[in-house]
Amino acid sequence: MKTVIADASIWIGALVKKDKWHENGKKFLKWVDNEANIRVIIPIGIIYEVIAGILNKSYGGFEKANKVLKLFMNHKKFEVYYNTENSFQEVIDIFRQYKIFSLVDATIVIFYENKKFDLLFTTDKDFDSCSFINKLEYPV
């Protein structure tokens, strides 16, 4: 089974038509729907970022944000990851080591270091500083 993650820019792009990454996001969601043997890990921090972004009235507001939250929590291919106290300490260590990542992005780096997923979908160029991360802006 292939395990992947998408950062907030891909999710917001997928779910908000006026977002500049909408085409990339649409390709990602279509790919997830068409792939039979896939699991999408979603760190809770990404959910926080996406919901906060969509709550903005111009991106949809509460009703859309609530619909997206239900999607994250109920989709059969999605698995939400919650930090433990120990894993959060690892996130802090990565945050301090690289000095360019948000805490959410540091969580993604931890996944890669622990080999918990195969591919990252992102538009964030900061991940280029981690040569061990296999990343794409959209499925090919």
N, C-alpha and C positions, 0 to 999 in steps of 0.2 A: 504494500500500500504506500502511495506517495503522500507525504505530509507536507503541507505548504502553509504559508502565512502571507497575509497582505497587510500593508500598513494603512494608516488612516486615509492617506491621499487616494489610494485605490478604492477603498470602500466609499468615501464621499463621492469620488468620481463616478462610481457605479450607480449610486443612488440619487444623484442630483444632476439633472440635465444641464443646468447652466454652469456646472463646474468645468474648469479647463481640462481636467483629466477624465471627462465623461466617457470618451471613446475607449480609453485604456480600461476603465472600470467595467464597462459593458462587456468587453472582450473577456475580462477575468470572470465575471459572473456566468457568461455563456460557457466558458471552458469548464468551470466547476460543475455546472449542470450536466455537461456532456461527458465528463470523465466518470468512469464507473468505479475506479479504485482509488479514491482520493479522500483525504481528511484535511480540513482547514482548521488550524489552531488560531484562536483569537484571544490574545491576552486581554484581560479586563481593561487595561489602560487604553488599548485601541478602541474598545467600545466606548469608554468615557470620551475620548477625543472625537469620535464620529458623532455620537449623540450631541455633544456640545456644538459641533459644527452645524449639524442639521437643525438644531433648535433655533438657530438664526432665522428670523422670519423670511429672509430672501431665499433661504435654502429649504424651507418647508415648514418650520415651526414644530409645535408639540405633537400634533397628530402624526406627521411623517416620522419624527424621531421615535415615537412610541411604536409605530409599525416596524421600523428598522430594529429596535430593541427586541421585539418579538421574533423577528427573523433570526437575529444572532442567537437567541436563547433556544429556538425550537427547530432550526434546520438540521436535518439528519446528518449532514456532512460537516457540520460546524461543532467544534469543541472549545468551550471557553476555558481559559487558563487563569487561575487565581494565584497571585503570589502568596507564598508562605513567608514567615519571618526570615527563614534562612535564604530563600530565593531572592527576597528583597535586598538582603545584604549583598548578594552577588551583583544585583542590579546597581546598587550604590558603588560597588567596587569598579564596575565597568564605566559608569558615569564619570567617576573620578580619574580613571585611567585614560580614557579617550578625550575627555573634555569637550566633545562636540555633540554628543548624543543627549536627547531628552531621556528621562527615566523610562518612558515607553520604548524608545529606540534601544536603550541599553538592555531592556528585557528581550528584545529580538536578538541582540548579539549573544546574550546568554543561551538562548535556544540553539543557536548555531554552535556555540562552543561546546554545548552538551549534546550536539547532534540529534536534536529532537525534531528537526524538519529538513526537508530536501531543497526547498526553493522559497525565496522571498520575492513577492511582487511589491515594488515600490518605485516611486519617482524621486526619492530622496538620495541625492548624490553623496551624502555623508557616509552611506554604507560602502562606498568605494574604498574607504580607508581600511576596510576589513576584507582582505583578499580571499579569505576562506568562505565568504558568503556568496552563494550562487543567487544572483538577483536578475529579475526581468521587470520591465515596465508593463508588460502585458504578455499573455500566452502567445506562443508562436506555433 
